Amino acid sequence: MGALMYDLSKFDEKFGKYINIKLANTNDLGDIYNTQITAFPDDPANLSIDDFTNAIHDKKHTLFVATYKDEFAGYTALYQKTFSPWASGNNIIVVQKFTVKCIAPYLLRHAIKHCKRPFIRIYVEKNNKKAIQLYRKFGFFHVSTIAKHYENGDDALVMMIFTW
């Protein structure tokens, strides 16, 4: 069956030839860490460079980075626990100057295509309308809500997609 893929062809001619998605490696650590800190400066759940290093070397974690014209543009991460039917989608973060270049949809499509589990589960702040809209375009559906999940008191929407 497979996941319903959002058609990015309308962006391919304008941006696609400049976007490259690859597995993260240790050379990407500084960019990944700095992007996270910039996006979430006060988040107590932020990972350290050592956490990202461990994730890159752990088979349960998959980190993808995007470049635009060979410049770091963002990253996404999947956590695929043994014996779990889903992978946890952890962050799609795009460098501010590249948000208009459609990097997030390319990262999400890549993560879905390379997921080794039948489902991806994500948590998204209920007020993050852009992210919710993107996930819905790809076929994610809302399965539950976790009240006051985030530090700021916002609820988390739990969304899932079937990937196979």
C-alpha positions in Angstrom: 0.0 0.0 0.0 2.5 2.6 1.1 2.2 6.1 2.5 0.3 8.8 0.7 3.0 11.1 -0.6 2.4 14.8 -0.9 3.3 15.7 -4.5 6.3 18.0 -4.5 6.5 18.2 -8.3 5.4 21.9 -8.2 8.5 22.6 -6.1 10.9 20.4 -7.9 11.7 22.7 -10.8 12.2 25.7 -8.6 14.0 24.1 -5.5 14.4 20.4 -6.0 17.7 20.5 -8.0 19.3 22.5 -5.1 18.1 20.3 -2.2 20.1 17.3 -1.1 19.0 15.0 1.7 21.5 12.6 3.2 22.2 10.6 6.4 23.8 12.8 9.0 27.4 12.2 10.0 29.7 13.6 12.6 30.6 16.5 10.3 27.0 17.7 10.6 26.9 17.8 14.4 27.6 21.5 14.9 25.0 22.5 12.4 22.4 20.1 13.8 23.0 21.3 17.4 23.1 25.0 16.5 19.8 24.7 14.5 18.1 23.0 17.5 19.3 25.6 19.9 18.2 28.4 17.6 14.7 26.9 17.1 14.2 26.0 20.7 16.4 28.2 22.8 14.8 27.5 26.2 13.7 23.9 25.7 14.9 21.7 28.6 14.6 18.7 26.3 17.3 19.9 23.9 19.9 17.4 23.1 23.7 18.0 23.6 26.3 17.4 20.9 27.1 14.1 22.7 23.5 13.1 22.5 23.5 13.8 18.7 26.8 11.9 18.3 25.4 8.9 20.1 22.3 9.1 17.9 24.3 9.1 14.7 26.1 5.9 15.8 23.0 4.2 17.1 21.1 1.9 14.6 17.8 2.8 16.3 18.3 6.5 15.4 18.3 7.9 11.9 19.2 11.5 11.3 18.8 13.1 7.9 20.2 16.5 7.0 19.2 18.7 4.2 21.5 21.0 2.3 20.4 23.8 -0.1 23.1 24.6 -2.7 25.5 22.7 -0.5 24.7 24.8 2.6 23.2 23.2 5.7 19.5 23.8 5.7 17.9 21.6 8.3 17.5 18.1 9.8 15.0 15.5 10.9 15.3 12.5 13.1 13.6 9.1 13.4 13.8 6.9 16.5 13.0 3.2 15.7 12.9 1.2 18.9 13.2 -2.5 18.7 9.9 -4.3 18.8 7.9 -1.1 18.3 5.5 -0.9 15.4 6.2 2.7 14.9 9.2 5.0 14.5 9.0 8.3 16.5 9.5 11.3 14.3 11.6 13.7 16.3 11.9 17.2 15.0 11.9 18.7 11.5 13.9 21.8 12.0 14.8 24.1 9.1 17.3 27.0 9.2 15.2 30.2 9.1 16.6 31.5 5.8 15.6 28.3 4.1 12.0 28.0 5.3 10.7 29.4 2.0 12.7 26.8 0.0 10.4 23.9 0.9 13.0 22.0 2.9 10.6 20.6 5.5 8.5 18.6 2.9 11.6 17.2 1.3 12.9 16.1 4.8 9.6 14.6 5.7 9.2 12.7 2.4 12.7 11.3 2.8 12.0 10.2 6.4 8.8 8.4 5.4 10.5 6.7 2.4 13.3 5.4 4.6 11.3 4.4 7.7 11.8 0.8 8.6 8.6 0.6 10.7 5.0 0.4 9.4 4.1 3.7 11.2 5.6 7.0 12.1 4.2 8.7 15.2 4.9 12.4 15.8 3.9 14.9 18.5 3.1 18.4 17.4 2.0 21.4 19.4 -1.7 22.0 18.8 -0.9 25.6 17.9 1.7 24.8 15.3 -0.6 25.2 12.3 2.1 25.1 9.6 3.5 21.8 10.9 0.0 20.3 11.3 -0.9 21.3 7.8 2.3 19.8 6.4 1.7 16.5 8.2 -1.8 16.3 7.0 -0.7 16.9 3.4 1.4 13.8 3.7 -1.4 11.7 5.2 -0.8 11.9 8.9 -3.9 11.6 11.0 -4.7 12.7 14.5 -4.9 9.8 17.0 -4.9 11.5 20.4 -4.1 14.6 22.3 -1.9 14.8 25.4 -2.9 17.7 27.6 -0.3 20.2 28.6 2.5 18.1 27.2 4.9 21.0 26.4 6.7 23.3 28.8 4.6 26.2 27.7 1.4 24.4 28.7 0.4 23.6 25.1 -1.3 20.3 24.3 0.4 17.8 22.0 -1.4 16.3 19.1 -0.3 12.8 18.4 -0.3 12.1 14.7 0.5 8.9 12.8 1.0 7.8 9.2 1.1 4.3 7.7 4.5 4.0 5.8 4.3 0.7 4.0 
